[in-house]
Each structure stands twice: as structure tokens, then as C-alpha cells.
């Protein structure tokens, strides 16, 4: 399974530095929406990380099955709308809460 990251230049560089080769640089929401559609169509993608401010502006994606998992990742200015999207996604996948993380 592959991990793909979709975000601005800063996020893409950070993900590439962390070993994610499938990092896509987007300049606006439309670019991010097209990149997400492409990433969802590739069967080898298991996890898709999307900059949360882009993900909040995109209509909820139709995920064909259990995978890929789409996770909104906060940018340098913090999470969009004060949400802990990563923790929420992990709770959804794990089926339970995490210690120290409120719902």
C-alpha cells in the first residue's frame, strides 16, 4: 500500500523529507480536488493525507471501500476549525477512542 500526500509546498516538502514519495504540490483547492480524485482512482493507495484546509473545501470524497483512508492533516497554522482530524480518523479506523483524546 502506498501513502500519498496532497497539500501546499510546505506540506509536500515535509512529507517527502519523511519518506512519502507520492507528495503532490497544490496551489489551490481546485488543484487539491483534482489530485484527490486521481489518488482515489489509484488502487495501490492505502492512505491519502490532505492538507485540512483543502479537505474542508472539497465535497466529501466517495471512497469505494475500506481503503484508501483519507486524513486531513493540519498545516503550520494549526488545524482548520480547531478539529483534531488525525485523532478522529484513527478513532474511526480503530473503532474506539484513544487515551487522552476527547471526542
One Martini backbone bead per residue (centre of mass of N, CA, C, O) as a GRO file, in nm:
protein
  103
    1UNK     BB    1   0.097   0.035   0.020
    2UNK     BB    2   0.030   0.370  -0.029
    3UNK     BB    3   0.137   0.708   0.022
    4UNK     BB    4  -0.042   1.017  -0.002
    5UNK     BB    5   0.021   1.369  -0.063
    6UNK     BB    6  -0.187   1.673  -0.018
    7UNK     BB    7  -0.055   2.007  -0.080
    8UNK     BB    8   0.150   2.224  -0.012
    9UNK     BB    9   0.476   2.286  -0.027
   10UNK     BB   10   0.540   2.233   0.271
   11UNK     BB   11   0.405   1.956   0.296
   12UNK     BB   12   0.549   1.811   0.066
   13UNK     BB   13   0.836   1.843   0.178
   14UNK     BB   14   0.785   1.702   0.450
   15UNK     BB   15   0.694   1.429   0.328
   16UNK     BB   16   0.948   1.373   0.165
   17UNK     BB   17   1.138   1.380   0.413
   18UNK     BB   18   0.957   1.129   0.540
   19UNK     BB   19   0.916   0.927   0.260
   20UNK     BB   20   0.698   1.056   0.070
   21UNK     BB   21   0.678   1.032  -0.275
   22UNK     BB   22   0.352   1.100  -0.300
   23UNK     BB   23   0.379   1.427  -0.342
   24UNK     BB   24   0.144   1.697  -0.386
   25UNK     BB   25   0.137   2.009  -0.535
   26UNK     BB   26  -0.077   2.282  -0.435
   27UNK     BB   27  -0.241   2.608  -0.492
   28UNK     BB   28  -0.541   2.491  -0.466
   29UNK     BB   29  -0.846   2.343  -0.441
   30UNK     BB   30  -0.864   2.237  -0.731
   31UNK     BB   31  -0.603   2.082  -0.729
   32UNK     BB   32  -0.675   1.901  -0.487
   33UNK     BB   33  -0.925   1.768  -0.609
   34UNK     BB   34  -0.780   1.634  -0.849
   35UNK     BB   35  -0.570   1.477  -0.680
   36UNK     BB   36  -0.778   1.312  -0.519
   37UNK     BB   37  -0.914   1.168  -0.754
   38UNK     BB   38  -0.657   1.030  -0.851
   39UNK     BB   39  -0.584   0.883  -0.584
   40UNK     BB   40  -0.858   0.719  -0.567
   41UNK     BB   41  -0.803   0.562  -0.850
   42UNK     BB   42  -0.560   0.434  -0.703
   43UNK     BB   43  -0.530   0.115  -0.572
   44UNK     BB   44  -0.244   0.146  -0.404
   45UNK     BB   45  -0.386   0.334  -0.214
   46UNK     BB   46  -0.421   0.364   0.151
   47UNK     BB   47  -0.314   0.666   0.203
   48UNK     BB   48  -0.452   1.005   0.235
   49UNK     BB   49  -0.305   1.314   0.256
   50UNK     BB   50  -0.468   1.626   0.356
   51UNK     BB   51  -0.498   1.938   0.369
   52UNK     BB   52  -0.743   2.061   0.568
   53UNK     BB   53  -0.822   2.322   0.405
   54UNK     BB   54  -0.886   2.159   0.150
   55UNK     BB   55  -1.081   1.938   0.258
   56UNK     BB   56  -1.303   2.145   0.359
   57UNK     BB   57  -1.357   2.246   0.040
   58UNK     BB   58  -1.429   1.956  -0.026
   59UNK     BB   59  -1.615   1.728  -0.120
   60UNK     BB   60  -1.696   1.441  -0.014
   61UNK     BB   61  -1.554   1.152  -0.069
   62UNK     BB   62  -1.578   0.859  -0.259
   63UNK     BB   63  -1.533   0.554  -0.108
   64UNK     BB   64  -1.515   0.227  -0.232
   65UNK     BB   65  -1.404   0.141   0.062
   66UNK     BB   66  -1.182   0.108   0.306
   67UNK     BB   67  -0.992   0.184   0.078
   68UNK     BB   68  -0.887   0.469   0.126
   69UNK     BB   69  -0.754   0.679   0.362
   70UNK     BB   70  -0.870   1.000   0.465
   71UNK     BB   71  -0.651   1.266   0.585
   72UNK     BB   72  -0.641   1.548   0.776
   73UNK     BB   73  -0.378   1.793   0.777
   74UNK     BB   74  -0.222   2.012   0.947
   75UNK     BB   75  -0.083   2.306   0.938
   76UNK     BB   76   0.120   2.554   1.065
   77UNK     BB   77  -0.155   2.707   1.182
   78UNK     BB   78  -0.323   2.462   1.220
   79UNK     BB   79  -0.625   2.357   1.263
   80UNK     BB   80  -0.914   2.342   1.118
   81UNK     BB   81  -1.161   2.440   1.332
   82UNK     BB   82  -1.016   2.289   1.583
   83UNK     BB   83  -0.949   2.004   1.478
   84UNK     BB   84  -0.885   1.644   1.527
   85UNK     BB   85  -0.848   1.460   1.251
   86UNK     BB   86  -0.650   1.236   1.316
   87UNK     BB   87  -0.787   1.121   1.570
   88UNK     BB   88  -1.060   1.065   1.434
   89UNK     BB   89  -0.953   0.867   1.218
   90UNK     BB   90  -0.838   0.659   1.416
   91UNK     BB   91  -1.102   0.601   1.564
   92UNK     BB   92  -1.255   0.499   1.315
   93UNK     BB   93  -1.063   0.263   1.249
   94UNK     BB   94  -1.043   0.137   1.550
   95UNK     BB   95  -1.332   0.186   1.711
   96UNK     BB   96  -1.192   0.393   1.918
   97UNK     BB   97  -1.051   0.551   2.161
   98UNK     BB   98  -0.804   0.757   2.284
   99UNK     BB   99  -0.585   0.830   2.502
  100UNK     BB  100  -0.642   1.173   2.576
  101UNK     BB  101  -0.890   1.182   2.366
  102UNK     BB  102  -1.139   1.373   2.259
  103UNK     BB  103  -1.460   1.379   2.097
   0.00000   0.00000   0.00000
